[in-house]
Amino acid sequence: MAKAINEYSLSDLMERIEEIFNENPAPIKGFNAIVQYDVHGEETGTYQHYFQNDKLTIKEGVEATPDVTMALSYDNFKKFVLGKQSGAVALMTGKVKAKGDISKGMKIETILRKYNIKEPF
């Protein structure tokens, strides 16, 4: 049974994102990057998203040097996943802090739009 995004823990949400992307890898085809999310707020954690060989693998913690690191609250992360938060606006308003290759971080927003993730999922 599908759940609302607020019913997911951060680790469960990361697992679900990995499933969604790998069930339909077309939007990530050819995208190669390591994107790190430093999530704070009601849930906290550091997760690295490995986009390699037309597949997404998500790992908790830091295993490799990321291409881009984004620090944001869990609430803003959920909004970003659902397409309710613009990455550019979030950067300009300080809701997201990014370092590294910001263009790769912005590419994630384009990819998420292609998945058009809605609740429940």
N, CA, C and O atoms as a GROMACS GRO file, in nm:
protein
  484
    1MET      N    1   0.085  -0.119   0.000
    1MET     CA    2   0.000   0.000   0.000
    1MET      C    3   0.089   0.125   0.000
    1MET      O    4   0.183   0.135   0.079
    2ALA      N    5   0.058   0.215  -0.087
    2ALA     CA    6   0.135   0.339  -0.096
    2ALA      C    7   0.111   0.424   0.028
    2ALA      O    8   0.004   0.420   0.089
    3LYS      N    9   0.215   0.500   0.064
    3LYS     CA   10   0.207   0.585   0.183
    3LYS      C   11   0.233   0.730   0.144
    3LYS      O   12   0.291   0.759   0.039
    4ALA      N   13   0.190   0.818   0.231
    4ALA     CA   14   0.222   0.960   0.216
    4ALA      C   15   0.369   0.978   0.253
    4ALA      O   16   0.424   0.902   0.333
    5ILE      N   17   0.432   1.079   0.196
    5ILE     CA   18   0.574   1.100   0.218
    5ILE      C   19   0.606   1.123   0.366
    5ILE      O   20   0.714   1.086   0.412
    6ASN      N   21   0.514   1.183   0.442
    6ASN     CA   22   0.538   1.208   0.584
    6ASN      C   23   0.538   1.081   0.668
    6ASN      O   24   0.579   1.084   0.784
    7GLU      N   25   0.491   0.970   0.611
    7GLU     CA   26   0.491   0.842   0.683
    7GLU      C   27   0.623   0.769   0.671
    7GLU      O   28   0.644   0.666   0.736
    8TYR      N   29   0.714   0.820   0.587
    8TYR     CA   30   0.842   0.755   0.566
    8TYR      C   31   0.948   0.812   0.659
    8TYR      O   32   0.954   0.933   0.681
    9SER      N   33   1.031   0.724   0.714
    9SER     CA   34   1.152   0.771   0.782
    9SER      C   35   1.248   0.814   0.671
    9SER      O   36   1.227   0.781   0.554
   10LEU      N   37   1.353   0.884   0.706
   10LEU     CA   38   1.450   0.928   0.607
   10LEU      C   39   1.510   0.807   0.535
   10LEU      O   40   1.521   0.808   0.412
   11SER      N   41   1.550   0.705   0.608
   11SER     CA   42   1.612   0.588   0.544
   11SER      C   43   1.512   0.515   0.454
   11SER      O   44   1.548   0.468   0.346
   12ASP      N   45   1.385   0.504   0.497
   12ASP     CA   46   1.283   0.440   0.414
   12ASP      C   47   1.257   0.522   0.288
   12ASP      O   48   1.236   0.466   0.180
   13LEU      N   49   1.259   0.654   0.301
   13LEU     CA   50   1.237   0.741   0.186
   13LEU      C   51   1.350   0.723   0.085
   13LEU      O   52   1.326   0.718  -0.035
   14MET      N   53   1.473   0.713   0.134
   14MET     CA   54   1.587   0.692   0.043
   14MET      C   55   1.572   0.559  -0.031
   14MET      O   56   1.599   0.552  -0.151
   15GLU      N   57   1.529   0.455   0.039
   15GLU     CA   58   1.506   0.325  -0.026
   15GLU      C   59   1.400   0.336  -0.133
   15GLU      O   60   1.415   0.280  -0.242
   16ARG      N   61   1.292   0.408  -0.104
   16ARG     CA   62   1.182   0.422  -0.200
   16ARG      C   63   1.227   0.501  -0.323
   16ARG      O   64   1.189   0.468  -0.435
   17ILE      N   65   1.306   0.606  -0.303
   17ILE     CA   66   1.359   0.683  -0.415
   17ILE      C   67   1.444   0.593  -0.505
   17ILE      O   68   1.432   0.598  -0.627
   18GLU      N   69   1.529   0.513  -0.444
   18GLU     CA   70   1.614   0.421  -0.520
   18GLU      C   71   1.528   0.325  -0.603
   18GLU      O   72   1.557   0.301  -0.720
   19GLU      N   73   1.422   0.272  -0.543
   19GLU     CA   74   1.331   0.181  -0.615
   19GLU      C   75   1.266   0.252  -0.734
   19GLU      O   76   1.265   0.199  -0.845
   20ILE      N   77   1.212   0.371  -0.711
   20ILE     CA   78   1.142   0.446  -0.816
   20ILE      C   79   1.237   0.473  -0.934
   20ILE      O   80   1.199   0.452  -1.049
   21PHE      N   81   1.357   0.519  -0.905
   21PHE     CA   82   1.452   0.551  -1.012
   21PHE      C   83   1.493   0.425  -1.089
   21PHE      O   84   1.505   0.429  -1.212
   22ASN      N   85   1.515   0.315  -1.019
   22ASN     CA   86   1.564   0.194  -1.086
   22ASN      C   87   1.454   0.115  -1.156
   22ASN      O   88   1.482   0.034  -1.244
   23GLU      N   89   1.328   0.139  -1.117
   23GLU     CA   90   1.216   0.076  -1.188
   23GLU      C   91   1.202   0.136  -1.328
   23GLU      O   92   1.157   0.069  -1.420
   24ASN      N   93   1.241   0.263  -1.344
   24ASN     CA   94   1.236   0.333  -1.472
   24ASN      C   95   1.363   0.415  -1.486
   24ASN      O   96   1.363   0.534  -1.456
   25PRO      N   97   1.472   0.353  -1.532
   25PRO     CA   98   1.600   0.424  -1.537
   25PRO      C   99   1.616   0.523  -1.653
   25PRO      O  100   1.719   0.591  -1.661
   26ALA      N  101   1.520   0.533  -1.742
   26ALA     CA  102   1.535   0.620  -1.860
   26ALA      C  103   1.574   0.764  -1.825
   26ALA      O  104   1.664   0.818  -1.889
   27PRO      N  105   1.512   0.829  -1.725
   27PRO     CA  106   1.550   0.968  -1.695
   27PRO      C  107   1.693   0.986  -1.643
   27PRO      O  108   1.747   1.096  -1.650
   28ILE      N  109   1.755   0.880  -1.592
   28ILE     CA  110   1.892   0.894  -1.541
   28ILE      C  111   1.995   0.837  -1.638
   28ILE      O  112   2.115   0.835  -1.607
   29LYS      N  113   1.950   0.793  -1.753
   29LYS     CA  114   2.042   0.736  -1.853
   29LYS      C  115   2.150   0.839  -1.889
   29LYS      O  116   2.120   0.952  -1.926
   30GLY      N  117   2.274   0.797  -1.877
   30GLY     CA  118   2.386   0.883  -1.913
   30GLY      C  119   2.429   0.983  -1.806
   30GLY      O  120   2.529   1.052  -1.824
   31PHE      N  121   2.355   0.992  -1.697
   31PHE     CA  122   2.391   1.085  -1.589
   31PHE      C  123   2.483   1.012  -1.492
   31PHE      O  124   2.444   0.911  -1.433
   32ASN      N  125   2.603   1.063  -1.475
   32ASN     CA  126   2.700   1.002  -1.384
   32ASN      C  127   2.745   1.107  -1.284
   32ASN      O  128   2.804   1.209  -1.320
   33ALA      N  129   2.715   1.080  -1.158
   33ALA     CA  130   2.752   1.175  -1.052
   33ALA      C  131   2.736   1.109  -0.916
   33ALA      O  132   2.665   1.009  -0.901
   34ILE      N  133   2.803   1.166  -0.819
   34ILE     CA  134   2.780   1.131  -0.679
   34ILE      C  135   2.725   1.257  -0.614
   34ILE      O  136   2.793   1.360  -0.606
   35VAL      N  137   2.602   1.248  -0.569
   35VAL     CA  138   2.534   1.361  -0.508
   35VAL      C  139   2.514   1.328  -0.360
   35VAL      O  140   2.456   1.225  -0.326
   36GLN      N  141   2.562   1.414  -0.274
   36GLN     CA  142   2.550   1.391  -0.130
   36GLN      C  143   2.445   1.484  -0.072
   36GLN      O  144   2.441   1.603  -0.102
   37TYR      N  145   2.360   1.427   0.012
   37TYR     CA  146   2.259   1.505   0.085
   37TYR      C  147   2.290   1.499   0.233
   37TYR      O  148   2.295   1.391   0.292
   38ASP      N  149   2.311   1.615   0.292
   38ASP     CA  150   2.327   1.627   0.437
   38ASP      C  151   2.194   1.679   0.488
   38ASP      O  152   2.163   1.798   0.475
   39VAL      N  153   2.115   1.590   0.546
   39VAL     CA  154   1.978   1.623   0.586
   39VAL      C  155   1.975   1.650   0.736
   39VAL      O  156   2.032   1.575   0.815
   40HIS      N  157   1.906   1.758   0.774
   40HIS     CA  158   1.891   1.793   0.916
   40HIS      C  159   1.745   1.824   0.944
   40HIS      O  160   1.663   1.832   0.852
   41GLY      N  161   1.713   1.842   1.070
   41GLY     CA  162   1.575   1.873   1.109
   41GLY      C  163   1.514   1.758   1.185
   41GLY      O  164   1.580   1.696   1.268
   42GLU      N  165   1.387   1.727   1.156
   42GLU     CA  166   1.317   1.622   1.230
   42GLU      C  167   1.381   1.485   1.208
   42GLU      O  168   1.370   1.397   1.294
   43GLU      N  169   1.446   1.465   1.096
   43GLU     CA  170   1.525   1.345   1.068
   43GLU      C  171   1.660   1.394   1.018
   43GLU      O  172   1.668   1.496   0.949
   44THR      N  173   1.766   1.324   1.053
   44THR     CA  174   1.898   1.365   1.010
   44THR      C  175   1.973   1.248   0.951
   44THR      O  176   1.947   1.132   0.984
   45GLY      N  177   2.065   1.280   0.863
   45GLY     CA  178   2.150   1.176   0.805
   45GLY      C  179   2.224   1.229   0.684
   45GLY      O  180   2.188   1.333   0.628
   46THR      N  181   2.326   1.156   0.647
   46THR     CA  182   2.402   1.188   0.527
   46THR      C  183   2.390   1.069   0.433
   46THR      O  184   2.416   0.955   0.471
   47TYR      N  185   2.348   1.098   0.311
   47TYR     CA  186   2.328   0.994   0.211
   47TYR      C  187   2.396   1.035   0.081
   47TYR      O  188   2.390   1.150   0.039
   48GLN      N  189   2.461   0.938   0.020
   48GLN     CA  190   2.521   0.962  -0.110
   48GLN      C  191   2.442   0.886  -0.216
   48GLN      O  192   2.413   0.767  -0.201
   49HIS      N  193   2.408   0.957  -0.324
   49HIS     CA  194   2.336   0.900  -0.436
   49HIS      C  195   2.438   0.880  -0.549
   49HIS      O  196   2.495   0.977  -0.600
   50TYR      N  197   2.460   0.756  -0.586
   50TYR     CA  198   2.554   0.721  -0.691
   50TYR      C  199   2.477   0.696  -0.820
   50TYR      O  200   2.406   0.596  -0.833
   51PHE      N  201   2.491   0.786  -0.913
   51PHE     CA  202   2.430   0.770  -1.045
   51PHE      C  203   2.540   0.717  -1.136
   51PHE      O  204   2.628   0.792  -1.179
   52GLN      N  205   2.534   0.588  -1.166
   52GLN     CA  206   2.638   0.525  -1.248
   52GLN      C  207   2.574   0.414  -1.331
   52GLN      O  208   2.488   0.340  -1.282
   53ASN      N  209   2.616   0.404  -1.455
   53ASN     CA  210   2.569   0.297  -1.543
   53ASN      C  211   2.417   0.289  -1.550
   53ASN      O  212   2.359   0.180  -1.546
   54ASP      N  213   2.354   0.405  -1.561
   54ASP     CA  214   2.207   0.414  -1.574
   54ASP      C  215   2.134   0.350  -1.457
   54ASP      O  216   2.027   0.291  -1.474
   55LYS      N  217   2.192   0.364  -1.338
   55LYS     CA  218   2.134   0.307  -1.217
   55LYS      C  219   2.161   0.402  -1.101
   55LYS      O  220   2.259   0.476  -1.102
   56LEU      N  221   2.072   0.401  -1.001
   56LEU     CA  222   2.093   0.478  -0.879
   56LEU      C  223   2.115   0.384  -0.763
   56LEU      O  224   2.036   0.293  -0.739
   57THR      N  225   2.224   0.406  -0.692
   57THR     CA  226   2.252   0.334  -0.568
   57THR      C  227   2.266   0.439  -0.459
   57THR      O  228   2.341   0.535  -0.474
   58ILE      N  229   2.192   0.421  -0.350
   58ILE     CA  230   2.197   0.516  -0.239
   58ILE      C  231   2.262   0.448  -0.119
   58ILE      O  232   2.226   0.337  -0.081
   59LYS      N  233   2.360   0.517  -0.062
   59LYS     CA  234   2.431   0.464   0.055
   59LYS      C  235   2.430   0.567   0.165
   59LYS      O  236   2.447   0.687   0.141
   60GLU      N  237   2.409   0.519   0.287
   60GLU     CA  238   2.415   0.609   0.403
   60GLU      C  239   2.560   0.633   0.439
   60GLU      O  240   2.642   0.541   0.435
   61GLY      N  241   2.590   0.758   0.476
   61GLY     CA  242   2.726   0.793   0.514
   61GLY      C  243   2.806   0.844   0.396
   61GLY      O  244   2.752   0.869   0.288
   62VAL      N  245   2.935   0.861   0.418
   62VAL     CA  246   3.024   0.915   0.316
   62VAL      C  247   3.125   0.807   0.279
   62VAL      O  248   3.207   0.767   0.362
   63GLU      N  249   3.118   0.762   0.154
   63GLU     CA  250   3.212   0.660   0.107
   63GLU      C  251   3.305   0.713  -0.001
   63GLU      O  252   3.413   0.659  -0.023
   64ALA      N  253   3.263   0.820  -0.068
   64ALA     CA  254   3.342   0.874  -0.178
   64ALA      C  255   3.329   1.026  -0.178
   64ALA      O  256   3.240   1.082  -0.113
   65THR      N  257   3.418   1.091  -0.250
   65THR     CA  258   3.410   1.236  -0.262
   65THR      C  259   3.296   1.270  -0.358
   65THR      O  260   3.298   1.228  -0.473
   66PRO      N  261   3.195   1.345  -0.311
   66PRO     CA  262   3.081   1.377  -0.397
   66PRO      C  263   3.115   1.485  -0.500
   66PRO      O  264   3.205   1.566  -0.480
   67ASP      N  265   3.040   1.482  -0.610
   67ASP     CA  266   3.050   1.589  -0.708
   67ASP      C  267   2.985   1.716  -0.655
   67ASP      O  268   3.032   1.827  -0.679
   68VAL      N  269   2.876   1.697  -0.581
   68VAL     CA  270   2.805   1.810  -0.521
   68VAL      C  271   2.746   1.763  -0.388
   68VAL      O  272   2.701   1.650  -0.375
   69THR      N  273   2.748   1.853  -0.291
   69THR     CA  274   2.688   1.826  -0.160
   69THR      C  275   2.580   1.929  -0.136
   69THR      O  276   2.601   2.049  -0.154
   70MET      N  277   2.463   1.880  -0.095
   70MET     CA  278   2.352   1.971  -0.064
   70MET      C  279   2.309   1.948   0.079
   70MET      O  280   2.278   1.836   0.119
   71ALA      N  281   2.306   2.056   0.156
   71ALA     CA  282   2.260   2.052   0.295
   71ALA      C  283   2.122   2.116   0.299
   71ALA      O  284   2.103   2.229   0.254
   72LEU      N  285   2.026   2.043   0.354
   72LEU     CA  286   1.889   2.093   0.361
   72LEU      C  287   1.812   2.020   0.470
   72LEU      O  288   1.853   1.914   0.517
   73SER      N  289   1.700   2.079   0.509
   73SER     CA  290   1.616   2.017   0.612
   73SER      C  291   1.541   1.899   0.551
   73SER      O  292   1.523   1.890   0.429
   74TYR      N  293   1.498   1.809   0.638
   74TYR     CA  294   1.420   1.694   0.592
   74TYR      C  295   1.291   1.741   0.526
   74TYR      O  296   1.248   1.684   0.426
   75ASP      N  297   1.230   1.844   0.581
   75ASP     CA  298   1.107   1.898   0.524
   75ASP      C  299   1.132   1.949   0.382
   75ASP      O  300   1.053   1.921   0.292
   76ASN      N  301   1.239   2.023   0.362
   76ASN     CA  302   1.271   2.073   0.228
   76ASN      C  303   1.311   1.961   0.133
   76ASN      O  304   1.282   1.968   0.014
   77PHE      N  305   1.376   1.857   0.185
   77PHE     CA  306   1.411   1.742   0.101
   77PHE      C  307   1.284   1.678   0.047
   77PHE      O  308   1.276   1.646  -0.072
   78LYS      N  309   1.184   1.658   0.134
   78LYS     CA  310   1.057   1.598   0.091
   78LYS      C  311   0.989   1.685  -0.014
   78LYS      O  312   0.936   1.633  -0.112
   79LYS      N  313   0.990   1.816   0.005
   79LYS     CA  314   0.930   1.908  -0.093
   79LYS      C  315   1.003   1.899  -0.226
   79LYS      O  316   0.941   1.902  -0.332
   80PHE      N  317   1.134   1.888  -0.220
   80PHE     CA  318   1.216   1.878  -0.341
   80PHE      C  319   1.180   1.750  -0.418
   80PHE      O  320   1.163   1.754  -0.540
   81VAL      N  321   1.169   1.638  -0.347
   81VAL     CA  322   1.135   1.510  -0.410
   81VAL      C  323   1.000   1.517  -0.480
   81VAL      O  324   0.982   1.462  -0.589
   82LEU      N  325   0.904   1.584  -0.418
   82LEU     CA  326   0.769   1.593  -0.473
   82LEU      C  327   0.754   1.705  -0.577
   82LEU      O  328   0.645   1.724  -0.632
   83GLY      N  329   0.861   1.779  -0.603
   83GLY     CA  330   0.853   1.887  -0.701
   83GLY      C  331   0.785   2.011  -0.648
   83GLY      O  332   0.743   2.097  -0.726
   84LYS      N  333   0.772   2.022  -0.516
   84LYS     CA  334   0.707   2.138  -0.454
   84LYS      C  335   0.808   2.245  -0.412
   84LYS      O  336   0.769   2.350  -0.360
   85GLN      N  337   0.936   2.219  -0.435
   85GLN     CA  338   1.042   2.313  -0.398
   85GLN      C  339   1.136   2.328  -0.516
   85GLN      O  340   1.196   2.229  -0.560
   86SER      N  341   1.151   2.446  -0.567
   86SER     CA  342   1.245   2.474  -0.674
   86SER      C  343   1.387   2.476  -0.619
   86SER      O  344   1.414   2.543  -0.519
   87GLY      N  345   1.477   2.404  -0.683
   87GLY     CA  346   1.615   2.403  -0.639
   87GLY      C  347   1.679   2.540  -0.646
   87GLY      O  348   1.752   2.580  -0.554
   88ALA      N  349   1.653   2.613  -0.753
   88ALA     CA  350   1.713   2.746  -0.769
   88ALA      C  351   1.662   2.842  -0.662
   88ALA      O  352   1.741   2.916  -0.603
   89VAL      N  353   1.532   2.839  -0.636
   89VAL     CA  354   1.475   2.926  -0.533
   89VAL      C  355   1.529   2.886  -0.395
   89VAL      O  356   1.562   2.971  -0.313
   90ALA      N  357   1.538   2.756  -0.371
   90ALA     CA  358   1.589   2.708  -0.242
   90ALA      C  359   1.733   2.753  -0.220
   90ALA      O  360   1.770   2.788  -0.109
   91LEU      N  361   1.813   2.751  -0.326
   91LEU     CA  362   1.952   2.798  -0.315
   91LEU      C  363   1.957   2.947  -0.285
   91LEU      O  364   2.031   2.992  -0.198
   92MET      N  365   1.877   3.023  -0.359
   92MET     CA  366   1.879   3.170  -0.343
   92MET      C  367   1.826   3.215  -0.208
   92MET      O  368   1.867   3.320  -0.157
   93THR      N  369   1.734   3.137  -0.149
   93THR     CA  370   1.675   3.176  -0.021
   93THR      C  371   1.745   3.110   0.098
   93THR      O  372   1.705   3.130   0.213
   94GLY      N  373   1.848   3.031   0.071
   94GLY     CA  374   1.923   2.968   0.179
   94GLY      C  375   1.860   2.842   0.236
   94GLY      O  376   1.907   2.791   0.338
   95LYS      N  377   1.754   2.792   0.174
   95LYS     CA  378   1.691   2.669   0.223
   95LYS      C  379   1.777   2.547   0.190
   95LYS      O  380   1.766   2.443   0.255
   96VAL      N  381   1.861   2.563   0.090
   96VAL     CA  382   1.956   2.459   0.052
   96VAL      C  383   2.093   2.526   0.039
   96VAL      O  384   2.105   2.632  -0.021
   97LYS      N  385   2.192   2.463   0.095
   97LYS     CA  386   2.329   2.510   0.079
   97LYS      C  387   2.399   2.403  -0.005
   97LYS      O  388   2.395   2.284   0.027
   98ALA      N  389   2.463   2.446  -0.113
   98ALA     CA  390   2.530   2.352  -0.202
   98ALA      C  391   2.676   2.389  -0.218
   98ALA      O  392   2.712   2.507  -0.219
   99LYS      N  393   2.758   2.286  -0.231
   99LYS     CA  394   2.898   2.310  -0.262
   99LYS      C  395   2.943   2.202  -0.360
   99LYS      O  396   2.897   2.088  -0.356
  100GLY      N  397   3.033   2.241  -0.447
  100GLY     CA  398   3.078   2.150  -0.551
  100GLY      C  399   3.016   2.189  -0.685
  100GLY      O  400   2.988   2.306  -0.709
  101ASP      N  401   2.994   2.091  -0.769
  101ASP     CA  402   2.940   2.113  -0.903
  101ASP      C  403   2.788   2.132  -0.895
  101ASP      O  404   2.712   2.035  -0.906
  102ILE      N  405   2.747   2.255  -0.876
  102ILE     CA  406   2.605   2.286  -0.857
  102ILE      C  407   2.521   2.246  -0.978
  102ILE      O  408   2.403   2.216  -0.963
  103SER      N  409   2.581   2.245  -1.097
  103SER     CA  410   2.505   2.206  -1.216
  103SER      C  411   2.456   2.061  -1.206
  103SER      O  412   2.348   2.028  -1.255
  104LYS      N  413   2.534   1.976  -1.141
  104LYS     CA  414   2.490   1.836  -1.123
  104LYS      C  415   2.375   1.831  -1.022
  104LYS      O  416   2.283   1.750  -1.037
  105GLY      N  417   2.380   1.916  -0.923
  105GLY     CA  418   2.269   1.924  -0.828
  105GLY      C  419   2.142   1.973  -0.895
  105GLY      O  420   2.034   1.923  -0.866
  106MET      N  421   2.156   2.070  -0.983
  106MET     CA  422   2.039   2.123  -1.054
  106MET      C  423   1.984   2.019  -1.153
  106MET      O  424   1.864   2.018  -1.181
  107LYS      N  425   2.069   1.933  -1.204
  107LYS     CA  426   2.025   1.827  -1.296
  107LYS      C  427   1.929   1.732  -1.224
  107LYS      O  428   1.839   1.676  -1.287
  108ILE      N  429   1.948   1.714  -1.094
  108ILE     CA  430   1.859   1.627  -1.017
  108ILE      C  431   1.715   1.679  -1.026
  108ILE      O  432   1.621   1.600  -1.038
  109GLU      N  433   1.698   1.810  -1.019
  109GLU     CA  434   1.563   1.866  -1.028
  109GLU      C  435   1.499   1.832  -1.163
  109GLU      O  436   1.381   1.798  -1.168
  110THR      N  437   1.575   1.841  -1.270
  110THR     CA  438   1.525   1.806  -1.403
  110THR      C  439   1.487   1.659  -1.407
  110THR      O  440   1.384   1.623  -1.464
  111ILE      N  441   1.568   1.574  -1.348
  111ILE     CA  442   1.540   1.430  -1.344
  111ILE      C  443   1.413   1.404  -1.263
  111ILE      O  444   1.326   1.328  -1.306
  112LEU      N  445   1.401   1.468  -1.147
  112LEU     CA  446   1.282   1.447  -1.063
  112LEU      C  447   1.154   1.487  -1.136
  112LEU      O  448   1.051   1.421  -1.120
  113ARG      N  449   1.160   1.593  -1.214
  113ARG     CA  450   1.041   1.635  -1.291
  113ARG      C  451   0.997   1.525  -1.386
  113ARG      O  452   0.877   1.505  -1.407
  114LYS      N  453   1.093   1.453  -1.444
  114LYS     CA  454   1.059   1.344  -1.536
  114LYS      C  455   0.991   1.229  -1.463
  114LYS      O  456   0.906   1.160  -1.521
  115TYR      N  457   1.027   1.207  -1.338
  115TYR     CA  458   0.960   1.101  -1.259
  115TYR      C  459   0.823   1.146  -1.211
  115TYR      O  460   0.735   1.064  -1.190
  116ASN      N  461   0.806   1.276  -1.193
  116ASN     CA  462   0.678   1.332  -1.152
  116ASN      C  463   0.622   1.258  -1.030
  116ASN      O  464   0.508   1.210  -1.031
  117ILE      N  465   0.702   1.249  -0.925
  117ILE     CA  466   0.665   1.175  -0.804
  117ILE      C  467   0.552   1.250  -0.733
  117ILE      O  468   0.563   1.369  -0.705
  118LYS      N  469   0.446   1.178  -0.704
  118LYS     CA  470   0.330   1.233  -0.633
  118LYS      C  471   0.298   1.144  -0.514
  118LYS      O  472   0.341   1.029  -0.506
  119GLU      N  473   0.221   1.201  -0.423
  119GLU     CA  474   0.176   1.122  -0.308
  119GLU      C  475   0.042   1.058  -0.340
  119GLU      O  476  -0.035   1.113  -0.419
  120PRO      N  477   0.013   0.944  -0.281
  120PRO     CA  478   0.106   0.854  -0.211
  120PRO      C  479   0.194   0.783  -0.314
  120PRO      O  480   0.159   0.770  -0.431
  121PHE      N  481   0.308   0.739  -0.267
  121PHE     CA  482   0.399   0.666  -0.358
  121PHE      C  483   0.460   0.547  -0.288
  121PHE      O  484   0.539   0.475  -0.349
   0.00000   0.00000   0.00000
